[in-house]
Amino acid sequence: MITCFIRYEIDPFKVEAFNEYARNWGQAIPRCGGDLIGYYAPHEGSSTLAYGVYNIENLADYEAYRERLRNDPQGRANYEFAKREQFIRREDRTFLRLASTPHAELIKP
């Protein structure tokens, strides 16, 4: 299993547009085979950083997933929405594997 971390630099005056974009991916990504962890918008601190995070089995599955996403009507519409509204200034993807398992049980104070 690998995790895709997407780091976005967004227009700080268009956070609501990014939120809509994130909600749309919340429907399309799972439907197309990505195990979505979530999209994260600015809350405190930086007003320009946002993230999307999802798991995928391997890079071959990632390529097939991306093709399904490109052919998905809601996926295509969301790409067009981002292009039209121009709230994303920069987008970077990094693929990482979880290295810290097994985790201990969470202990709440």
Chimera marker file (.cmm) of the C-alpha trace (Angstrom):
<marker_set name="trace">
<marker id="1" x="0.000" y="0.000" z="0.000" r="1" g="1" b="0" radius="0.5"/>
<marker id="2" x="1.223" y="3.501" z="-0.844" r="1" g="1" b="0" radius="0.5"/>
<marker id="3" x="-0.232" y="6.836" z="0.164" r="1" g="1" b="0" radius="0.5"/>
<marker id="4" x="-0.470" y="9.764" z="-2.213" r="1" g="1" b="0" radius="0.5"/>
<marker id="5" x="-0.041" y="13.153" z="-0.563" r="1" g="1" b="0" radius="0.5"/>
<marker id="6" x="-1.121" y="16.050" z="-2.773" r="1" g="1" b="0" radius="0.5"/>
<marker id="7" x="0.126" y="19.421" z="-1.593" r="1" g="1" b="0" radius="0.5"/>
<marker id="8" x="-1.783" y="22.384" z="-3.009" r="1" g="1" b="0" radius="0.5"/>
<marker id="9" x="-0.919" y="26.024" z="-2.967" r="1" g="1" b="0" radius="0.5"/>
<marker id="10" x="-4.271" y="27.773" z="-3.311" r="1" g="1" b="0" radius="0.5"/>
<marker id="11" x="-5.513" y="31.311" z="-3.705" r="1" g="1" b="0" radius="0.5"/>
<marker id="12" x="-6.342" y="32.476" z="-0.148" r="1" g="1" b="0" radius="0.5"/>
<marker id="13" x="-9.370" y="34.362" z="-1.465" r="1" g="1" b="0" radius="0.5"/>
<marker id="14" x="-10.821" y="31.230" z="-3.066" r="1" g="1" b="0" radius="0.5"/>
<marker id="15" x="-10.820" y="28.753" z="-0.177" r="1" g="1" b="0" radius="0.5"/>
<marker id="16" x="-14.548" y="28.128" z="-0.633" r="1" g="1" b="0" radius="0.5"/>
<marker id="17" x="-13.907" y="27.068" z="-4.238" r="1" g="1" b="0" radius="0.5"/>
<marker id="18" x="-11.242" y="24.651" z="-2.972" r="1" g="1" b="0" radius="0.5"/>
<marker id="19" x="-13.746" y="23.304" z="-0.417" r="1" g="1" b="0" radius="0.5"/>
<marker id="20" x="-16.217" y="22.582" z="-3.219" r="1" g="1" b="0" radius="0.5"/>
<marker id="21" x="-13.433" y="20.907" z="-5.227" r="1" g="1" b="0" radius="0.5"/>
<marker id="22" x="-12.567" y="18.770" z="-2.174" r="1" g="1" b="0" radius="0.5"/>
<marker id="23" x="-16.197" y="17.718" z="-1.623" r="1" g="1" b="0" radius="0.5"/>
<marker id="24" x="-16.448" y="16.702" z="-5.285" r="1" g="1" b="0" radius="0.5"/>
<marker id="25" x="-13.340" y="14.503" z="-4.947" r="1" g="1" b="0" radius="0.5"/>
<marker id="26" x="-14.918" y="13.050" z="-1.812" r="1" g="1" b="0" radius="0.5"/>
<marker id="27" x="-17.431" y="11.400" z="-4.131" r="1" g="1" b="0" radius="0.5"/>
<marker id="28" x="-15.382" y="10.716" z="-7.271" r="1" g="1" b="0" radius="0.5"/>
<marker id="29" x="-12.140" y="9.343" z="-5.782" r="1" g="1" b="0" radius="0.5"/>
<marker id="30" x="-13.718" y="6.434" z="-3.838" r="1" g="1" b="0" radius="0.5"/>
<marker id="31" x="-15.990" y="5.623" z="-6.772" r="1" g="1" b="0" radius="0.5"/>
<marker id="32" x="-12.926" y="5.344" z="-9.026" r="1" g="1" b="0" radius="0.5"/>
<marker id="33" x="-10.956" y="3.104" z="-6.643" r="1" g="1" b="0" radius="0.5"/>
<marker id="34" x="-8.911" y="5.428" z="-4.435" r="1" g="1" b="0" radius="0.5"/>
<marker id="35" x="-9.082" y="4.859" z="-0.676" r="1" g="1" b="0" radius="0.5"/>
<marker id="36" x="-9.632" y="8.515" z="0.232" r="1" g="1" b="0" radius="0.5"/>
<marker id="37" x="-8.334" y="9.619" z="3.621" r="1" g="1" b="0" radius="0.5"/>
<marker id="38" x="-9.429" y="13.190" z="3.026" r="1" g="1" b="0" radius="0.5"/>
<marker id="39" x="-8.916" y="16.670" z="1.679" r="1" g="1" b="0" radius="0.5"/>
<marker id="40" x="-7.752" y="19.358" z="4.076" r="1" g="1" b="0" radius="0.5"/>
<marker id="41" x="-8.291" y="23.099" z="3.628" r="1" g="1" b="0" radius="0.5"/>
<marker id="42" x="-6.654" y="25.996" z="5.487" r="1" g="1" b="0" radius="0.5"/>
<marker id="43" x="-7.961" y="26.556" z="8.988" r="1" g="1" b="0" radius="0.5"/>
<marker id="44" x="-5.285" y="28.199" z="11.134" r="1" g="1" b="0" radius="0.5"/>
<marker id="45" x="-1.826" y="29.394" z="10.145" r="1" g="1" b="0" radius="0.5"/>
<marker id="46" x="-1.163" y="29.334" z="6.414" r="1" g="1" b="0" radius="0.5"/>
<marker id="47" x="-4.075" y="30.447" z="4.274" r="1" g="1" b="0" radius="0.5"/>
<marker id="48" x="-2.584" y="29.014" z="1.087" r="1" g="1" b="0" radius="0.5"/>
<marker id="49" x="-1.728" y="25.389" z="1.947" r="1" g="1" b="0" radius="0.5"/>
<marker id="50" x="-4.154" y="22.526" z="1.402" r="1" g="1" b="0" radius="0.5"/>
<marker id="51" x="-3.766" y="18.752" z="1.091" r="1" g="1" b="0" radius="0.5"/>
<marker id="52" x="-5.420" y="15.708" z="-0.402" r="1" g="1" b="0" radius="0.5"/>
<marker id="53" x="-4.477" y="12.245" z="0.901" r="1" g="1" b="0" radius="0.5"/>
<marker id="54" x="-5.475" y="8.795" z="-0.324" r="1" g="1" b="0" radius="0.5"/>
<marker id="55" x="-4.185" y="5.229" z="-0.377" r="1" g="1" b="0" radius="0.5"/>
<marker id="56" x="-3.687" y="3.085" z="-3.448" r="1" g="1" b="0" radius="0.5"/>
<marker id="57" x="-2.327" y="-0.451" z="-3.676" r="1" g="1" b="0" radius="0.5"/>
<marker id="58" x="0.630" y="0.270" z="-5.990" r="1" g="1" b="0" radius="0.5"/>
<marker id="59" x="1.722" y="2.516" z="-8.864" r="1" g="1" b="0" radius="0.5"/>
<marker id="60" x="0.168" y="0.246" z="-11.514" r="1" g="1" b="0" radius="0.5"/>
<marker id="61" x="-3.193" y="0.533" z="-9.716" r="1" g="1" b="0" radius="0.5"/>
<marker id="62" x="-2.607" y="4.291" z="-9.485" r="1" g="1" b="0" radius="0.5"/>
<marker id="63" x="-2.323" y="4.569" z="-13.275" r="1" g="1" b="0" radius="0.5"/>
<marker id="64" x="-5.576" y="2.601" z="-13.774" r="1" g="1" b="0" radius="0.5"/>
<marker id="65" x="-7.302" y="4.701" z="-11.086" r="1" g="1" b="0" radius="0.5"/>
<marker id="66" x="-6.187" y="7.961" z="-12.764" r="1" g="1" b="0" radius="0.5"/>
<marker id="67" x="-7.619" y="6.744" z="-16.077" r="1" g="1" b="0" radius="0.5"/>
<marker id="68" x="-10.965" y="5.933" z="-14.406" r="1" g="1" b="0" radius="0.5"/>
<marker id="69" x="-10.952" y="9.366" z="-12.763" r="1" g="1" b="0" radius="0.5"/>
<marker id="70" x="-10.300" y="11.083" z="-16.125" r="1" g="1" b="0" radius="0.5"/>
<marker id="71" x="-13.255" y="9.194" z="-17.635" r="1" g="1" b="0" radius="0.5"/>
<marker id="72" x="-15.597" y="9.774" z="-14.684" r="1" g="1" b="0" radius="0.5"/>
<marker id="73" x="-18.146" y="12.541" z="-15.444" r="1" g="1" b="0" radius="0.5"/>
<marker id="74" x="-17.800" y="14.114" z="-11.992" r="1" g="1" b="0" radius="0.5"/>
<marker id="75" x="-14.010" y="13.771" z="-12.143" r="1" g="1" b="0" radius="0.5"/>
<marker id="76" x="-13.860" y="15.521" z="-15.530" r="1" g="1" b="0" radius="0.5"/>
<marker id="77" x="-16.221" y="18.224" z="-14.289" r="1" g="1" b="0" radius="0.5"/>
<marker id="78" x="-14.055" y="18.807" z="-11.214" r="1" g="1" b="0" radius="0.5"/>
<marker id="79" x="-10.884" y="19.148" z="-13.302" r="1" g="1" b="0" radius="0.5"/>
<marker id="80" x="-12.725" y="21.694" z="-15.476" r="1" g="1" b="0" radius="0.5"/>
<marker id="81" x="-14.032" y="23.532" z="-12.394" r="1" g="1" b="0" radius="0.5"/>
<marker id="82" x="-10.466" y="23.940" z="-11.055" r="1" g="1" b="0" radius="0.5"/>
<marker id="83" x="-9.221" y="25.087" z="-14.446" r="1" g="1" b="0" radius="0.5"/>
<marker id="84" x="-12.051" y="27.598" z="-14.852" r="1" g="1" b="0" radius="0.5"/>
<marker id="85" x="-11.929" y="29.038" z="-11.319" r="1" g="1" b="0" radius="0.5"/>
<marker id="86" x="-8.105" y="29.010" z="-11.025" r="1" g="1" b="0" radius="0.5"/>
<marker id="87" x="-7.989" y="28.598" z="-7.251" r="1" g="1" b="0" radius="0.5"/>
<marker id="88" x="-5.045" y="26.146" z="-7.426" r="1" g="1" b="0" radius="0.5"/>
<marker id="89" x="-1.731" y="27.917" z="-7.893" r="1" g="1" b="0" radius="0.5"/>
<marker id="90" x="0.461" y="24.825" z="-7.559" r="1" g="1" b="0" radius="0.5"/>
<marker id="91" x="-0.050" y="21.097" z="-7.051" r="1" g="1" b="0" radius="0.5"/>
<marker id="92" x="2.616" y="18.536" z="-6.053" r="1" g="1" b="0" radius="0.5"/>
<marker id="93" x="2.224" y="14.777" z="-5.525" r="1" g="1" b="0" radius="0.5"/>
<marker id="94" x="4.383" y="12.571" z="-3.330" r="1" g="1" b="0" radius="0.5"/>
<marker id="95" x="3.947" y="8.824" z="-2.835" r="1" g="1" b="0" radius="0.5"/>
<marker id="96" x="5.000" y="7.416" z="0.528" r="1" g="1" b="0" radius="0.5"/>
<marker id="97" x="4.702" y="4.080" z="2.288" r="1" g="1" b="0" radius="0.5"/>
<marker id="98" x="3.807" y="3.715" z="5.966" r="1" g="1" b="0" radius="0.5"/>
<marker id="99" x="6.960" y="2.857" z="7.904" r="1" g="1" b="0" radius="0.5"/>
<marker id="100" x="5.872" y="3.160" z="11.557" r="1" g="1" b="0" radius="0.5"/>
<marker id="101" x="3.624" y="0.107" z="11.962" r="1" g="1" b="0" radius="0.5"/>
<marker id="102" x="2.703" y="-1.656" z="14.074" r="1" g="1" b="0" radius="0.5"/>
<marker id="103" x="1.385" y="1.232" z="16.137" r="1" g="1" b="0" radius="0.5"/>
<marker id="104" x="0.767" y="0.981" z="19.855" r="1" g="1" b="0" radius="0.5"/>
<marker id="105" x="-2.779" y="1.348" z="21.132" r="1" g="1" b="0" radius="0.5"/>
<marker id="106" x="-3.857" y="4.963" z="21.606" r="1" g="1" b="0" radius="0.5"/>
<marker id="107" x="-3.974" y="5.914" z="25.271" r="1" g="1" b="0" radius="0.5"/>
<marker id="108" x="-6.156" y="8.899" z="26.096" r="1" g="1" b="0" radius="0.5"/>
<marker id="109" x="-5.140" y="10.844" z="29.227" r="1" g="1" b="0" radius="0.5"/>
<link id1="1" id2="2" r="1" g="1" b="0" radius="0.2"/>
<link id1="2" id2="3" r="1" g="1" b="0" radius="0.2"/>
<link id1="3" id2="4" r="1" g="1" b="0" radius="0.2"/>
<link id1="4" id2="5" r="1" g="1" b="0" radius="0.2"/>
<link id1="5" id2="6" r="1" g="1" b="0" radius="0.2"/>
<link id1="6" id2="7" r="1" g="1" b="0" radius="0.2"/>
<link id1="7" id2="8" r="1" g="1" b="0" radius="0.2"/>
<link id1="8" id2="9" r="1" g="1" b="0" radius="0.2"/>
<link id1="9" id2="10" r="1" g="1" b="0" radius="0.2"/>
<link id1="10" id2="11" r="1" g="1" b="0" radius="0.2"/>
<link id1="11" id2="12" r="1" g="1" b="0" radius="0.2"/>
<link id1="12" id2="13" r="1" g="1" b="0" radius="0.2"/>
<link id1="13" id2="14" r="1" g="1" b="0" radius="0.2"/>
<link id1="14" id2="15" r="1" g="1" b="0" radius="0.2"/>
<link id1="15" id2="16" r="1" g="1" b="0" radius="0.2"/>
<link id1="16" id2="17" r="1" g="1" b="0" radius="0.2"/>
<link id1="17" id2="18" r="1" g="1" b="0" radius="0.2"/>
<link id1="18" id2="19" r="1" g="1" b="0" radius="0.2"/>
<link id1="19" id2="20" r="1" g="1" b="0" radius="0.2"/>
<link id1="20" id2="21" r="1" g="1" b="0" radius="0.2"/>
<link id1="21" id2="22" r="1" g="1" b="0" radius="0.2"/>
<link id1="22" id2="23" r="1" g="1" b="0" radius="0.2"/>
<link id1="23" id2="24" r="1" g="1" b="0" radius="0.2"/>
<link id1="24" id2="25" r="1" g="1" b="0" radius="0.2"/>
<link id1="25" id2="26" r="1" g="1" b="0" radius="0.2"/>
<link id1="26" id2="27" r="1" g="1" b="0" radius="0.2"/>
<link id1="27" id2="28" r="1" g="1" b="0" radius="0.2"/>
<link id1="28" id2="29" r="1" g="1" b="0" radius="0.2"/>
<link id1="29" id2="30" r="1" g="1" b="0" radius="0.2"/>
<link id1="30" id2="31" r="1" g="1" b="0" radius="0.2"/>
<link id1="31" id2="32" r="1" g="1" b="0" radius="0.2"/>
<link id1="32" id2="33" r="1" g="1" b="0" radius="0.2"/>
<link id1="33" id2="34" r="1" g="1" b="0" radius="0.2"/>
<link id1="34" id2="35" r="1" g="1" b="0" radius="0.2"/>
<link id1="35" id2="36" r="1" g="1" b="0" radius="0.2"/>
<link id1="36" id2="37" r="1" g="1" b="0" radius="0.2"/>
<link id1="37" id2="38" r="1" g="1" b="0" radius="0.2"/>
<link id1="38" id2="39" r="1" g="1" b="0" radius="0.2"/>
<link id1="39" id2="40" r="1" g="1" b="0" radius="0.2"/>
<link id1="40" id2="41" r="1" g="1" b="0" radius="0.2"/>
<link id1="41" id2="42" r="1" g="1" b="0" radius="0.2"/>
<link id1="42" id2="43" r="1" g="1" b="0" radius="0.2"/>
<link id1="43" id2="44" r="1" g="1" b="0" radius="0.2"/>
<link id1="44" id2="45" r="1" g="1" b="0" radius="0.2"/>
<link id1="45" id2="46" r="1" g="1" b="0" radius="0.2"/>
<link id1="46" id2="47" r="1" g="1" b="0" radius="0.2"/>
<link id1="47" id2="48" r="1" g="1" b="0" radius="0.2"/>
<link id1="48" id2="49" r="1" g="1" b="0" radius="0.2"/>
<link id1="49" id2="50" r="1" g="1" b="0" radius="0.2"/>
<link id1="50" id2="51" r="1" g="1" b="0" radius="0.2"/>
<link id1="51" id2="52" r="1" g="1" b="0" radius="0.2"/>
<link id1="52" id2="53" r="1" g="1" b="0" radius="0.2"/>
<link id1="53" id2="54" r="1" g="1" b="0" radius="0.2"/>
<link id1="54" id2="55" r="1" g="1" b="0" radius="0.2"/>
<link id1="55" id2="56" r="1" g="1" b="0" radius="0.2"/>
<link id1="56" id2="57" r="1" g="1" b="0" radius="0.2"/>
<link id1="57" id2="58" r="1" g="1" b="0" radius="0.2"/>
<link id1="58" id2="59" r="1" g="1" b="0" radius="0.2"/>
<link id1="59" id2="60" r="1" g="1" b="0" radius="0.2"/>
<link id1="60" id2="61" r="1" g="1" b="0" radius="0.2"/>
<link id1="61" id2="62" r="1" g="1" b="0" radius="0.2"/>
<link id1="62" id2="63" r="1" g="1" b="0" radius="0.2"/>
<link id1="63" id2="64" r="1" g="1" b="0" radius="0.2"/>
<link id1="64" id2="65" r="1" g="1" b="0" radius="0.2"/>
<link id1="65" id2="66" r="1" g="1" b="0" radius="0.2"/>
<link id1="66" id2="67" r="1" g="1" b="0" radius="0.2"/>
<link id1="67" id2="68" r="1" g="1" b="0" radius="0.2"/>
<link id1="68" id2="69" r="1" g="1" b="0" radius="0.2"/>
<link id1="69" id2="70" r="1" g="1" b="0" radius="0.2"/>
<link id1="70" id2="71" r="1" g="1" b="0" radius="0.2"/>
<link id1="71" id2="72" r="1" g="1" b="0" radius="0.2"/>
<link id1="72" id2="73" r="1" g="1" b="0" radius="0.2"/>
<link id1="73" id2="74" r="1" g="1" b="0" radius="0.2"/>
<link id1="74" id2="75" r="1" g="1" b="0" radius="0.2"/>
<link id1="75" id2="76" r="1" g="1" b="0" radius="0.2"/>
<link id1="76" id2="77" r="1" g="1" b="0" radius="0.2"/>
<link id1="77" id2="78" r="1" g="1" b="0" radius="0.2"/>
<link id1="78" id2="79" r="1" g="1" b="0" radius="0.2"/>
<link id1="79" id2="80" r="1" g="1" b="0" radius="0.2"/>
<link id1="80" id2="81" r="1" g="1" b="0" radius="0.2"/>
<link id1="81" id2="82" r="1" g="1" b="0" radius="0.2"/>
<link id1="82" id2="83" r="1" g="1" b="0" radius="0.2"/>
<link id1="83" id2="84" r="1" g="1" b="0" radius="0.2"/>
<link id1="84" id2="85" r="1" g="1" b="0" radius="0.2"/>
<link id1="85" id2="86" r="1" g="1" b="0" radius="0.2"/>
<link id1="86" id2="87" r="1" g="1" b="0" radius="0.2"/>
<link id1="87" id2="88" r="1" g="1" b="0" radius="0.2"/>
<link id1="88" id2="89" r="1" g="1" b="0" radius="0.2"/>
<link id1="89" id2="90" r="1" g="1" b="0" radius="0.2"/>
<link id1="90" id2="91" r="1" g="1" b="0" radius="0.2"/>
<link id1="91" id2="92" r="1" g="1" b="0" radius="0.2"/>
<link id1="92" id2="93" r="1" g="1" b="0" radius="0.2"/>
<link id1="93" id2="94" r="1" g="1" b="0" radius="0.2"/>
<link id1="94" id2="95" r="1" g="1" b="0" radius="0.2"/>
<link id1="95" id2="96" r="1" g="1" b="0" radius="0.2"/>
<link id1="96" id2="97" r="1" g="1" b="0" radius="0.2"/>
<link id1="97" id2="98" r="1" g="1" b="0" radius="0.2"/>
<link id1="98" id2="99" r="1" g="1" b="0" radius="0.2"/>
<link id1="99" id2="100" r="1" g="1" b="0" radius="0.2"/>
<link id1="100" id2="101" r="1" g="1" b="0" radius="0.2"/>
<link id1="101" id2="102" r="1" g="1" b="0" radius="0.2"/>
<link id1="102" id2="103" r="1" g="1" b="0" radius="0.2"/>
<link id1="103" id2="104" r="1" g="1" b="0" radius="0.2"/>
<link id1="104" id2="105" r="1" g="1" b="0" radius="0.2"/>
<link id1="105" id2="106" r="1" g="1" b="0" radius="0.2"/>
<link id1="106" id2="107" r="1" g="1" b="0" radius="0.2"/>
<link id1="107" id2="108" r="1" g="1" b="0" radius="0.2"/>
<link id1="108" id2="109" r="1" g="1" b="0" radius="0.2"/>
</marker_set>
